[in-house]
Amino acid sequence: MVSEDFIDKNPDCWIQTSEGRLRPASGLCFGSRFLGENAQRLLEILPGTSFARVRSQNDFLLAWMIDVCAEHVDNRQAIFKEGTDGWLDIHFVDFGHFFGGPNADLRKNFRASRYLDSRIYCEVSPETLSDFGNVAKAFDSDRLWKRIDAIPAEWKQSSALDGFERCLQKLSMPLYVQSLLNTLTGSLERRTETKSGNFGNERNPLGEVLRRGVQGAKLGWNFVHHPAGV
């Protein structure tokens, strides 16, 4: 719980908007984990020469896959925390534009949720892609819905719940996941070939991976209905 007095005495917790600072409301508030403990070095932008120090670099492709399924319409953002061993651990941040964002924009190209510097995406083996598919299969939908159910009712909107349901449905379809992964890796390969001069413009992405409804026609789309308030 955050009091009026705390908000007044701590202006750093106010929200920065394009129209100026916005005073948050008191009461029940969401708190995220603070990464700057123990004076560890935090980085938001890395030079390309530092990418080799990123631990679990393949997680960027996995995050991109989930972002597309969750209809994330903003660039993927991450914070890198440097360990005592010199390796950089990834912490993905800023999920405010999941499920189409505040404007419910569901027609964005799948590249909208890619990390801005595409060099962070390293080459992955077929085995790794298969592992990503297994990660999707391992999602515990019931557990995730219980987490959603624990969120205060006033924080939940029907459009976000619908988007969350669509995301789980996509992740539960192996053919969709495999097609999506092929599209993501293919777009990175084409970008590399374009820069090397082997191709001209990048080809258009596979539309069926991104358009709602087409998946249903091709892959047997079925929605699961949940009780109101979930």
N, C-alpha and C positions, 0 to 999 in steps of 0.2 A: 504494500500500500504506500502510495506517495502522497504526502500532505501538501496543502497549499503553501505552508511555510517553507517546506523543502524546495518547492519549485521557485518561490520568490528568491531564496537565498542561493540557488544554484542555476544561474542563467545558462550555464554550459549544457544543461539538459534540454534547453529549448530547441525547437525544430527549425532548421534552416530551409526556407522555401524560396522560390523565385520572386516572391513578393515581400520578402523580409522574414524576420524571425517570428515564429508562431509559438505562443505559450501553450504547453501541453496541459491537459486536464488532470486534475488530481484524482486519486482513487487507485483502483487496481491497474497496474501497468506491467507491460512485458519487459523483462530484463534479459539481456544476452550476456554470455560469458566475456569477461574482459581478458584480452590477449596480452596485455602489456605487463603482466606480473613479472617480478624478479628482473626488471630492467632488460628483458630480452629484446633483441633488435627486431623491429617489425618493418616490412617493406611492402609497398603496394605496387610499385612499378620496377621491373627488373630489366637490366640490359640483356640482350640475347645471349651474351657470354655466360650469364649466370643460370640459364635454364638447365644446364647439366647438373646443377647442384640441387635441383628441386626433387625432393623425395616423392615417390609414387606419382611421377609425372603423367602416367596413363590416366590418372583420375580426372584429368581435364576432359578427356574424351568421354569418360563415363558421366561426368557432370553435364556435358553438352547433351548427351543422349537424354538424361532425365529432364534437363531444361526444356528440350523440344517437346517431350511428352507432357510436361507441365505448362506448356504454352507460355514460356517465359519470353517476354518481348523487350528485354533490355540486355545489354552485353553482360556476360558472365564476369563477376568481380571476385577477386580473391586477395587475401592478405597472406604474406609469406613470413613465417616466424623462423628466425635463424637459431639453430641449436648450437650447443658448445662444440659439436663436431663439424660445424660449418655447413651442414645440410639445411635445406629450407623446407619446412613443413607447410602444407597448403591448408588454408582455412577459407572456405567459400563463404562469402558474405553478400548481403543485400538481395533479398528475395521479394521485394516489394512489387515486382512486376510479373509475378507468377499469374497463371490463369488469365492472361490477356491484360494484366495491369489495371489501373484505375479506370481506363477508358474501354476495357473489354475488347481490345484490339486483337482479334484472333487470326488476322490475315497476314501477319508479319512473316517474312521469309525466315527459314530455319537458321540462317546466318545471323539473325538479330540477337540470338542468345550465345553467340560464340565469344570467346575471350578475344579482346581487341587485337592482341599480337598473336596471330595464328601460328607463329613459330614455336609457341609453347606446346603445340600438339606434335608429339614425337611419333615416329612410325611404329605401328603396332603389328604384332604377328597374328595369324589366323587363330592361334590358340588363345591369345589375349581377347580377341573379339568374341570367341566362344565363351570365355570366362565372363565377359560383360553380359552376354545373354543369360548366363546362369545366375548372375547377380539379380537380373530383372525377375527371373523365375522365383528367386528366394524371397522376394518381398512378402512380408506377412501383412496382408491387407487388413485382417481383423485387428491386429495390434495397432496399425496406423489409424484405423477408424476410432479405436478406443482413445488414442491420443487426441484426435480431433474432438471427440465427445467431451474431453476434459477441459477444452478451451471455453472460457465464459461465453454464454450465448450471445451477448451483445457485441462480441468481437467477430461473430460469424455471419457471413452473407450467403444467401442461397446460390449466387453466381459462383462464389469461390468454392462452395461445397460441390457444385456441379463440375467445376473444373478439376477439383481434386479427384472426383470419381472418374472423370474421363482419363486423367493421368494414370490411375491404377488400372483401368481397363486396357490402355495401350501397353503398359508394362507387362500385362498378363498375356499378351499375344506374341508368341515367339516369332511368327512370320513378320509381324510389324516391326519388332525390335531388330531383327536381322536386316530387314530392308532399310530401316533407319540408320543403323550402323554402317551399312554399305554406302548409303548416301553421304553421310558425314565424312567417312574416310575418303570416298571418291572425290568429294569437293576439295579436300585438302590436297589430294594427289593432283587434281587438275590445276589448282592454284600454283603448286610447285612447278608443274610442267609449263604453265603459262609464263612464269618468271624466267624459266630457262630458255624460253623461245620456241618450245615445241608445239605450243598451241596458241591460238589467238584468244578470243574471249572465252570465259568459262561458260560451259553449257548450262542450260536451265536445269534446276534440280528435279528430282522425281516428284511430280506434283502430288501423287497419291500418298506420299509419306506425310504430307502436311495438311491436306484438306480433310476437314471433318466430313464424314459421310461416305467418302470413297473407301475408307478402310472397311466400313461395314459391308459395302457391296462386294469387296474382294476377299475379306478375311473373316466374315461372320461376326460382325459387331453386335454385341448385346450389352445393354446397360443393366446393372443390378440396382434395384430400388432399395433405399434405406429409409428407416423411420424418420419422421420429421424431427429436426433438432440435432441430428447426428452430424 
